[in-house]
């Protein structure tokens, strides 16, 4: 990731955090998943090539966010 990409990704993350504060108001307070659910959603090996920032953010939404407790 070069300097421009880092700045762009940082700005995107800041925007996402701001949006998340609003989005959390519409989400369940308690997660609707079982402990350990994430294990089956993760690959068995590390990626050999870096992923694009957009792909990482999609993974966060699909894999991590369902298990987040939101109380904002």
FIVOTI-525592 format. One record per atom (N, C-alpha, C, O, CB): residue in three letters; atom name; x, y, z. Coordinates in Angstrom, 2 decimals, decimal comma, m for minus. Glycine has a CB too. Layout:
N
+--------+-------+---------+---------+---------+
: residu : atome :       x :       y :       z :
+--------+-------+---------+---------+---------+
:    ALA :    CA :       X :       Y :       Z :
...
+--------+-------+---------+---------+---------+
This chain:
72
+--------+-------+---------+---------+---------+
: residu : atome :       x :       y :       z :
+--------+-------+---------+---------+---------+
:    UNK :     N :    0,87 :   m1,16 :    0,00 :
:    UNK :    CA :    0,00 :    0,00 :    0,00 :
:    UNK :     C :    0,92 :    1,23 :    0,00 :
:    UNK :     O :    1,78 :    1,37 :    0,86 :
:    UNK :    CB :   m0,99 :    0,00 :    1,24 :
:    UNK :     N :    0,71 :    2,10 :   m0,98 :
:    UNK :    CA :    1,52 :    3,31 :   m1,02 :
:    UNK :     C :    0,84 :    4,42 :   m0,19 :
:    UNK :     O :   m0,23 :    4,21 :    0,38 :
:    UNK :    CB :    1,72 :    3,78 :   m2,48 :
:    UNK :     N :    1,48 :    5,57 :   m0,13 :
:    UNK :    CA :    0,98 :    6,66 :    0,70 :
:    UNK :     C :   m0,42 :    7,13 :    0,33 :
:    UNK :     O :   m1,26 :    7,35 :    1,21 :
:    UNK :    CB :    1,91 :    7,82 :    0,62 :
:    UNK :     N :   m0,68 :    7,28 :   m0,97 :
:    UNK :    CA :   m2,01 :    7,72 :   m1,41 :
:    UNK :     C :   m3,08 :    6,70 :   m1,05 :
:    UNK :     O :   m4,16 :    7,05 :   m0,60 :
:    UNK :    CB :   m2,01 :    7,96 :   m2,93 :
:    UNK :     N :   m2,75 :    5,42 :   m1,25 :
:    UNK :    CA :   m3,71 :    4,36 :   m0,91 :
:    UNK :     C :   m3,97 :    4,33 :    0,60 :
:    UNK :     O :   m5,10 :    4,11 :    1,03 :
:    UNK :    CB :   m3,19 :    2,99 :   m1,38 :
:    UNK :     N :   m2,92 :    4,56 :    1,39 :
:    UNK :    CA :   m3,08 :    4,58 :    2,84 :
:    UNK :     C :   m4,00 :    5,71 :    3,27 :
:    UNK :     O :   m4,90 :    5,51 :    4,08 :
:    UNK :    CB :   m1,71 :    4,72 :    3,53 :
:    UNK :     N :   m3,78 :    6,89 :    2,74 :
:    UNK :    CA :   m4,63 :    8,04 :    3,07 :
:    UNK :     C :   m6,06 :    7,78 :    2,64 :
:    UNK :     O :   m6,99 :    8,05 :    3,40 :
:    UNK :    CB :   m4,10 :    9,32 :    2,40 :
:    UNK :     N :   m6,25 :    7,26 :    1,44 :
:    UNK :    CA :   m7,59 :    6,97 :    0,95 :
:    UNK :     C :   m8,29 :    5,93 :    1,84 :
:    UNK :     O :   m9,46 :    6,09 :    2,18 :
:    UNK :    CB :   m7,54 :    6,46 :   m0,49 :
:    UNK :     N :   m7,56 :    4,89 :    2,22 :
:    UNK :    CA :   m8,13 :    3,85 :    3,08 :
:    UNK :     C :   m8,44 :    4,40 :    4,47 :
:    UNK :     O :   m9,46 :    4,05 :    5,06 :
:    UNK :    CB :   m7,17 :    2,65 :    3,19 :
:    UNK :     N :   m7,57 :    5,25 :    4,99 :
:    UNK :    CA :   m7,80 :    5,86 :    6,30 :
:    UNK :     C :   m9,05 :    6,73 :    6,28 :
:    UNK :     O :   m9,85 :    6,70 :    7,22 :
:    UNK :    CB :   m6,59 :    6,69 :    6,74 :
:    UNK :     N :   m9,21 :    7,51 :    5,23 :
:    UNK :    CA :  m10,41 :    8,34 :    5,10 :
:    UNK :     C :  m11,65 :    7,48 :    4,99 :
:    UNK :     O :  m12,68 :    7,79 :    5,58 :
:    UNK :    CB :  m10,29 :    9,26 :    3,87 :
:    UNK :     N :  m11,55 :    6,39 :    4,24 :
:    UNK :    CA :  m12,70 :    5,49 :    4,10 :
:    UNK :     C :  m13,06 :    4,88 :    5,45 :
:    UNK :     O :  m14,24 :    4,78 :    5,78 :
:    UNK :    CB :  m12,39 :    4,37 :    3,08 :
:    UNK :     N :  m12,06 :    4,47 :    6,24 :
:    UNK :    CA :  m12,33 :    3,89 :    7,55 :
:    UNK :     C :  m12,97 :    4,91 :    8,47 :
:    UNK :     O :  m13,89 :    4,57 :    9,22 :
:    UNK :    CB :  m11,04 :    3,34 :    8,17 :
:    UNK :     N :  m12,51 :    6,15 :    8,44 :
:    UNK :    CA :  m13,11 :    7,20 :    9,26 :
:    UNK :     C :  m14,57 :    7,40 :    8,88 :
:    UNK :     O :  m15,43 :    7,54 :    9,75 :
:    UNK :    CB :  m12,33 :    8,52 :    9,11 :
:    UNK :     N :  m14,85 :    7,42 :    7,59 :
:    UNK :    CA :  m16,23 :    7,56 :    7,13 :
:    UNK :     C :  m17,07 :    6,37 :    7,58 :
:    UNK :     O :  m18,22 :    6,53 :    7,99 :
:    UNK :    CB :  m16,28 :    7,69 :    5,60 :
:    UNK :     N :  m16,50 :    5,18 :    7,49 :
:    UNK :    CA :  m17,23 :    3,98 :    7,89 :
:    UNK :     C :  m17,55 :    4,03 :    9,37 :
:    UNK :     O :  m18,67 :    3,69 :    9,77 :
:    UNK :    CB :  m16,41 :    2,72 :    7,57 :
:    UNK :     N :  m16,60 :    4,44 :   10,20 :
:    UNK :    CA :  m16,86 :    4,51 :   11,64 :
:    UNK :     C :  m17,97 :    5,51 :   11,94 :
:    UNK :     O :  m18,80 :    5,28 :   12,82 :
:    UNK :    CB :  m15,58 :    4,91 :   12,40 :
:    UNK :     N :  m17,98 :    6,61 :   11,22 :
:    UNK :    CA :  m19,04 :    7,60 :   11,40 :
:    UNK :     C :  m20,40 :    7,03 :   11,00 :
:    UNK :     O :  m21,39 :    7,22 :   11,69 :
:    UNK :    CB :  m18,74 :    8,85 :   10,58 :
:    UNK :     N :  m20,42 :    6,33 :    9,88 :
:    UNK :    CA :  m21,65 :    5,70 :    9,41 :
:    UNK :     C :  m22,10 :    4,60 :   10,35 :
:    UNK :     O :  m23,30 :    4,43 :   10,60 :
:    UNK :    CB :  m21,46 :    5,14 :    7,99 :
:    UNK :     N :  m21,13 :    3,84 :   10,89 :
:    UNK :    CA :  m21,47 :    2,73 :   11,78 :
:    UNK :     C :  m22,23 :    3,21 :   13,01 :
:    UNK :     O :  m23,12 :    2,52 :   13,50 :
:    UNK :    CB :  m20,21 :    1,99 :   12,21 :
:    UNK :     N :  m21,89 :    4,39 :   13,50 :
:    UNK :    CA :  m22,59 :    4,91 :   14,66 :
:    UNK :     C :  m24,08 :    5,05 :   14,34 :
:    UNK :     O :  m24,93 :    4,77 :   15,19 :
:    UNK :    CB :  m22,00 :    6,27 :   15,08 :
:    UNK :     N :  m24,40 :    5,47 :   13,14 :
:    UNK :    CA :  m25,80 :    5,59 :   12,73 :
:    UNK :     C :  m26,42 :    4,22 :   12,47 :
:    UNK :     O :  m27,56 :    3,96 :   12,86 :
:    UNK :    CB :  m25,92 :    6,47 :   11,48 :
:    UNK :     N :  m25,65 :    3,34 :   11,82 :
:    UNK :    CA :  m26,15 :    2,01 :   11,47 :
:    UNK :     C :  m26,45 :    1,18 :   12,71 :
:    UNK :     O :  m27,44 :    0,44 :   12,74 :
:    UNK :    CB :  m25,15 :    1,28 :   10,59 :
:    UNK :     N :  m25,60 :    1,29 :   13,74 :
:    UNK :    CA :  m25,79 :    0,48 :   14,94 :
:    UNK :     C :  m27,16 :    0,71 :   15,57 :
:    UNK :     O :  m27,69 :   m0,17 :   16,25 :
:    UNK :    CB :  m24,70 :    0,78 :   15,95 :
:    UNK :     N :  m27,71 :    1,86 :   15,36 :
:    UNK :    CA :  m29,03 :    2,13 :   15,92 :
:    UNK :     C :  m30,10 :    1,22 :   15,32 :
:    UNK :     O :  m31,13 :    0,98 :   15,94 :
:    UNK :    CB :  m29,42 :    3,60 :   15,69 :
:    UNK :     N :  m29,84 :    0,71 :   14,12 :
:    UNK :    CA :  m30,80 :   m0,16 :   13,44 :
:    UNK :     C :  m30,46 :   m1,64 :   13,58 :
:    UNK :     O :  m31,18 :   m2,49 :   13,05 :
:    UNK :    CB :  m30,87 :    0,20 :   11,98 :
:    UNK :     N :  m29,38 :   m1,95 :   14,26 :
:    UNK :    CA :  m28,97 :   m3,36 :   14,42 :
:    UNK :     C :  m29,44 :   m3,90 :   15,76 :
:    UNK :     O :  m29,79 :   m3,16 :   16,68 :
:    UNK :    CB :  m27,44 :   m3,49 :   14,29 :
:    UNK :     N :  m29,42 :   m5,22 :   15,83 :
:    UNK :    CA :  m29,74 :   m5,88 :   17,09 :
:    UNK :     C :  m28,68 :   m5,51 :   18,12 :
:    UNK :     O :  m27,51 :   m5,36 :   17,79 :
:    UNK :    CB :  m29,82 :   m7,43 :   16,90 :
:    UNK :     N :  m29,11 :   m5,37 :   19,37 :
:    UNK :    CA :  m28,15 :   m5,08 :   20,43 :
:    UNK :     C :  m27,27 :   m6,30 :   20,68 :
:    UNK :     O :  m26,05 :   m6,19 :   20,80 :
:    UNK :    CB :  m28,87 :   m4,65 :   21,73 :
:    UNK :     N :  m27,91 :   m7,46 :   20,77 :
:    UNK :    CA :  m27,17 :   m8,70 :   21,00 :
:    UNK :     C :  m27,02 :   m9,46 :   19,69 :
:    UNK :     O :  m27,96 :   m9,50 :   18,89 :
:    UNK :    CB :  m27,87 :   m9,58 :   22,06 :
:    UNK :     N :  m25,86 :  m10,05 :   19,46 :
:    UNK :    CA :  m25,66 :  m10,80 :   18,22 :
:    UNK :     C :  m26,60 :  m11,99 :   18,12 :
:    UNK :     O :  m27,02 :  m12,57 :   19,13 :
:    UNK :    CB :  m24,22 :  m11,27 :   18,13 :
:    UNK :     N :  m26,93 :  m12,35 :   16,89 :
:    UNK :    CA :  m27,81 :  m13,48 :   16,64 :
:    UNK :     C :  m27,00 :  m14,64 :   16,06 :
:    UNK :     O :  m27,41 :  m15,28 :   15,09 :
:    UNK :    CB :  m28,96 :  m13,08 :   15,67 :
:    UNK :     N :  m25,85 :  m14,91 :   16,67 :
:    UNK :    CA :  m24,97 :  m16,00 :   16,23 :
:    UNK :     C :  m24,49 :  m16,76 :   17,45 :
:    UNK :     O :  m24,53 :  m16,25 :   18,57 :
:    UNK :    CB :  m23,76 :  m15,45 :   15,41 :
:    UNK :     N :  m24,05 :  m17,97 :   17,23 :
:    UNK :    CA :  m23,54 :  m18,81 :   18,31 :
:    UNK :     C :  m22,04 :  m18,56 :   18,51 :
:    UNK :     O :  m21,34 :  m18,21 :   17,56 :
:    UNK :    CB :  m23,80 :  m20,32 :   18,01 :
:    UNK :     N :  m21,55 :  m18,72 :   19,74 :
:    UNK :    CA :  m20,10 :  m18,59 :   19,95 :
:    UNK :     C :  m19,34 :  m19,52 :   19,01 :
:    UNK :     O :  m19,73 :  m20,68 :   18,82 :
:    UNK :    CB :  m19,74 :  m18,89 :   21,43 :
:    UNK :     N :  m18,28 :  m19,03 :   18,45 :
:    UNK :    CA :  m17,46 :  m19,82 :   17,54 :
:    UNK :     C :  m17,92 :  m19,80 :   16,09 :
:    UNK :     O :  m17,30 :  m20,44 :   15,24 :
:    UNK :    CB :  m17,44 :  m21,22 :   18,01 :
:    UNK :     N :  m19,01 :  m19,07 :   15,80 :
:    UNK :    CA :  m19,56 :  m19,05 :   14,44 :
:    UNK :     C :  m18,52 :  m18,63 :   13,40 :
:    UNK :     O :  m18,53 :  m19,10 :   12,26 :
:    UNK :    CB :  m20,76 :  m18,11 :   14,37 :
:    UNK :     N :  m17,64 :  m17,75 :   13,81 :
:    UNK :    CA :  m16,68 :  m17,16 :   12,87 :
:    UNK :     C :  m15,67 :  m18,18 :   12,36 :
:    UNK :     O :  m15,13 :  m18,03 :   11,26 :
:    UNK :    CB :  m15,95 :  m16,00 :   13,54 :
:    UNK :     N :  m15,42 :  m19,21 :   13,14 :
:    UNK :    CA :  m14,42 :  m20,23 :   12,77 :
:    UNK :     C :  m14,72 :  m20,84 :   11,41 :
:    UNK :     O :  m13,81 :  m21,04 :   10,60 :
:    UNK :    CB :  m14,37 :  m21,33 :   13,84 :
:    UNK :     N :  m15,98 :  m21,13 :   11,15 :
:    UNK :    CA :  m16,36 :  m21,76 :    9,88 :
:    UNK :     C :  m16,36 :  m20,78 :    8,71 :
:    UNK :     O :  m16,38 :  m21,21 :    7,55 :
:    UNK :    CB :  m17,73 :  m22,39 :   10,01 :
:    UNK :     N :  m16,33 :  m19,50 :    8,99 :
:    UNK :    CA :  m16,37 :  m18,49 :    7,93 :
:    UNK :     C :  m14,99 :  m18,04 :    7,48 :
:    UNK :     O :  m14,85 :  m17,39 :    6,44 :
:    UNK :    CB :  m17,16 :  m17,30 :    8,40 :
:    UNK :     N :  m13,96 :  m18,37 :    8,24 :
:    UNK :    CA :  m12,61 :  m17,94 :    7,90 :
:    UNK :     C :  m11,91 :  m19,00 :    7,05 :
:    UNK :     O :  m12,15 :  m20,20 :    7,22 :
:    UNK :    CB :  m11,79 :  m17,67 :    9,18 :
:    UNK :     N :  m11,06 :  m18,56 :    6,13 :
:    UNK :    CA :  m10,32 :  m19,54 :    5,31 :
:    UNK :     C :   m9,32 :  m20,31 :    6,17 :
:    UNK :     O :   m8,92 :  m19,86 :    7,24 :
:    UNK :    CB :   m9,59 :  m18,83 :    4,15 :
:    UNK :     N :   m8,94 :  m21,47 :    5,69 :
:    UNK :    CA :   m7,98 :  m22,30 :    6,41 :
:    UNK :     C :   m6,54 :  m21,85 :    6,21 :
:    UNK :     O :   m5,63 :  m22,35 :    6,89 :
:    UNK :    CB :   m8,12 :  m23,74 :    5,98 :
:    UNK :     N :   m6,31 :  m20,92 :    5,30 :
:    UNK :    CA :   m4,95 :  m20,46 :    5,02 :
:    UNK :     C :   m4,95 :  m18,95 :    4,83 :
:    UNK :     O :   m5,98 :  m18,35 :    4,51 :
:    UNK :    CB :   m4,37 :  m21,16 :    3,77 :
:    UNK :     N :   m3,81 :  m18,35 :    5,04 :
:    UNK :    CA :   m3,67 :  m16,91 :    4,84 :
:    UNK :     C :   m3,61 :  m16,61 :    3,35 :
:    UNK :     O :   m3,13 :  m17,43 :    2,57 :
:    UNK :    CB :   m2,40 :  m16,38 :    5,55 :
:    UNK :     N :   m4,09 :  m15,44 :    2,94 :
:    UNK :    CA :   m3,99 :  m15,09 :    1,52 :
:    UNK :     C :   m2,53 :  m14,93 :    1,11 :
:    UNK :     O :   m1,71 :  m14,44 :    1,88 :
:    UNK :    CB :   m4,79 :  m13,80 :    1,22 :
:    UNK :     N :   m2,23 :  m15,33 :   m0,09 :
:    UNK :    CA :   m0,86 :  m15,19 :   m0,60 :
:    UNK :     C :   m0,61 :  m13,80 :   m1,17 :
:    UNK :     O :    0,53 :  m13,34 :   m1,24 :
:    UNK :    CB :   m0,58 :  m16,24 :   m1,67 :
:    UNK :     N :   m1,68 :  m13,13 :   m1,57 :
:    UNK :    CA :   m1,59 :  m11,77 :   m2,10 :
:    UNK :     C :   m2,44 :  m10,84 :   m1,23 :
:    UNK :     O :   m3,44 :  m11,28 :   m0,67 :
:    UNK :    CB :   m2,06 :  m11,72 :   m3,60 :
:    UNK :     N :   m2,05 :   m9,58 :   m1,11 :
:    UNK :    CA :   m2,86 :   m8,66 :   m0,32 :
:    UNK :     C :   m4,24 :   m8,46 :   m0,96 :
:    UNK :     O :   m4,38 :   m8,50 :   m2,18 :
:    UNK :    CB :   m2,15 :   m7,30 :   m0,18 :
:    UNK :     N :   m5,23 :   m8,25 :   m0,11 :
:    UNK :    CA :   m6,59 :   m8,00 :   m0,61 :
:    UNK :     C :   m6,80 :   m6,50 :   m0,76 :
:    UNK :     O :   m6,14 :   m5,69 :   m0,10 :
:    UNK :    CB :   m7,65 :   m8,60 :    0,34 :
:    UNK :     N :   m7,71 :   m6,15 :   m1,63 :
:    UNK :    CA :   m8,09 :   m4,75 :   m1,76 :
:    UNK :     C :   m8,87 :   m4,33 :   m0,52 :
:    UNK :     O :   m9,53 :   m5,16 :    0,12 :
:    UNK :    CB :   m8,94 :   m4,51 :   m3,06 :
:    UNK :     N :   m8,80 :   m3,06 :   m0,20 :
:    UNK :    CA :   m9,47 :   m2,53 :    0,98 :
:    UNK :     C :  m10,97 :   m2,83 :    0,94 :
:    UNK :     O :  m11,56 :   m3,17 :    1,96 :
:    UNK :    CB :   m9,24 :   m1,03 :    1,10 :
:    UNK :     N :  m11,57 :   m2,70 :   m0,23 :
:    UNK :    CA :  m13,00 :   m2,95 :   m0,36 :
:    UNK :     C :  m13,35 :   m4,39 :    0,00 :
:    UNK :     O :  m14,38 :   m4,64 :    0,63 :
:    UNK :    CB :  m13,47 :   m2,65 :   m1,79 :
:    UNK :     N :  m12,50 :   m5,33 :   m0,38 :
:    UNK :    CA :  m12,74 :   m6,74 :   m0,06 :
:    UNK :     C :  m12,63 :   m6,98 :    1,44 :
:    UNK :     O :  m13,39 :   m7,77 :    2,01 :
:    UNK :    CB :  m11,75 :   m7,64 :   m0,81 :
:    UNK :     N :  m11,69 :   m6,30 :    2,08 :
:    UNK :    CA :  m11,54 :   m6,43 :    3,53 :
:    UNK :     C :  m12,79 :   m5,90 :    4,22 :
:    UNK :     O :  m13,28 :   m6,51 :    5,17 :
:    UNK :    CB :  m10,29 :   m5,68 :    4,03 :
:    UNK :     N :  m13,29 :   m4,77 :    3,76 :
:    UNK :    CA :  m14,48 :   m4,18 :    4,37 :
:    UNK :     C :  m15,70 :   m5,08 :    4,17 :
:    UNK :     O :  m16,55 :   m5,18 :    5,05 :
:    UNK :    CB :  m14,75 :   m2,78 :    3,79 :
:    UNK :     N :  m15,80 :   m5,73 :    3,02 :
:    UNK :    CA :  m16,89 :   m6,68 :    2,79 :
:    UNK :     C :  m16,79 :   m7,84 :    3,76 :
:    UNK :     O :  m17,81 :   m8,29 :    4,30 :
:    UNK :    CB :  m16,87 :   m7,20 :    1,33 :
:    UNK :     N :  m15,58 :   m8,34 :    3,98 :
:    UNK :    CA :  m15,38 :   m9,42 :    4,95 :
:    UNK :     C :  m15,79 :   m8,99 :    6,35 :
:    UNK :     O :  m16,41 :   m9,76 :    7,09 :
:    UNK :    CB :  m13,92 :   m9,88 :    4,95 :
:    UNK :     N :  m15,45 :   m7,77 :    6,73 :
:    UNK :    CA :  m15,82 :   m7,27 :    8,05 :
:    UNK :     C :  m17,33 :   m7,27 :    8,19 :
:    UNK :     O :  m17,87 :   m7,70 :    9,22 :
:    UNK :    CB :  m15,26 :   m5,85 :    8,29 :
:    UNK :     N :  m18,02 :   m6,78 :    7,17 :
:    UNK :    CA :  m19,49 :   m6,72 :    7,24 :
:    UNK :     C :  m20,11 :   m8,11 :    7,28 :
:    UNK :     O :  m21,03 :   m8,35 :    8,07 :
:    UNK :    CB :  m20,05 :   m5,95 :    6,03 :
:    UNK :     N :  m19,63 :   m9,03 :    6,45 :
:    UNK :    CA :  m20,23 :  m10,36 :    6,36 :
:    UNK :     C :  m19,81 :  m11,29 :    7,49 :
:    UNK :     O :  m20,61 :  m12,11 :    7,95 :
:    UNK :    CB :  m19,88 :  m10,99 :    5,05 :
:    UNK :     N :  m18,55 :  m11,18 :    7,94 :
:    UNK :    CA :  m18,02 :  m12,16 :    8,89 :
:    UNK :     C :  m18,00 :  m11,64 :   10,33 :
:    UNK :     O :  m18,42 :  m12,34 :   11,24 :
:    UNK :    CB :  m16,63 :  m12,56 :    8,48 :
:    UNK :     N :  m17,52 :  m10,44 :   10,52 :
:    UNK :    CA :  m17,32 :   m9,93 :   11,88 :
:    UNK :     C :  m18,56 :   m9,25 :   12,45 :
:    UNK :     O :  m18,94 :   m9,51 :   13,59 :
:    UNK :    CB :  m16,17 :   m8,95 :   11,90 :
:    UNK :     N :  m19,20 :   m8,40 :   11,66 :
:    UNK :    CA :  m20,31 :   m7,60 :   12,18 :
:    UNK :     C :  m21,47 :   m8,42 :   12,75 :
:    UNK :     O :  m22,09 :   m7,97 :   13,71 :
:    UNK :    CB :  m20,82 :   m6,71 :   11,11 :
:    UNK :     N :  m21,81 :   m9,58 :   12,20 :
:    UNK :    CA :  m22,91 :  m10,34 :   12,80 :
:    UNK :     C :  m22,66 :  m10,74 :   14,26 :
:    UNK :     O :  m23,61 :  m11,01 :   14,99 :
:    UNK :    CB :  m23,16 :  m11,59 :   11,98 :
:    UNK :     N :  m21,40 :  m10,77 :   14,68 :
:    UNK :    CA :  m21,10 :  m11,15 :   16,06 :
:    UNK :     C :  m20,83 :   m9,99 :   16,99 :
:    UNK :     O :  m20,48 :  m10,18 :   18,15 :
:    UNK :    CB :  m19,93 :  m12,05 :   16,07 :
:    UNK :     N :  m21,00 :   m8,78 :   16,49 :
:    UNK :    CA :  m20,71 :   m7,59 :   17,29 :
:    UNK :     C :  m21,92 :   m7,23 :   18,16 :
:    UNK :     O :  m23,05 :   m7,19 :   17,69 :
:    UNK :    CB :  m20,33 :   m6,41 :   16,39 :
:    UNK :     N :  m21,64 :   m6,97 :   19,42 :
:    UNK :    CA :  m22,69 :   m6,46 :   20,31 :
:    UNK :     C :  m22,71 :   m4,95 :   20,14 :
:    UNK :     O :  m21,68 :   m4,30 :   20,33 :
:    UNK :    CB :  m22,45 :   m6,87 :   21,82 :
:    UNK :     N :  m23,84 :   m4,39 :   19,79 :
:    UNK :    CA :  m23,91 :   m2,94 :   19,56 :
:    UNK :     C :  m24,79 :   m2,30 :   20,62 :
:    UNK :     O :  m25,92 :   m2,72 :   20,86 :
:    UNK :    CB :  m24,46 :   m2,63 :   18,15 :
:    UNK :     N :  m24,25 :   m1,28 :   21,22 :
:    UNK :    CA :  m24,98 :   m0,61 :   22,28 :
:    UNK :     C :  m24,90 :    0,90 :   22,14 :
:    UNK :     O :  m25,11 :    1,62 :   23,11 :
:    UNK :    CB :  m24,46 :   m1,03 :   23,64 :
:    UNK :     N :  m24,60 :    1,38 :   20,93 :
:    UNK :    CA :  m24,52 :    2,82 :   20,70 :
:    UNK :     C :  m25,89 :    3,44 :   20,70 :
:    UNK :     O :  m26,02 :    4,66 :   20,52 :
:    UNK :    CB :  m23,81 :    3,13 :   19,40 :
+--------+-------+---------+---------+---------+
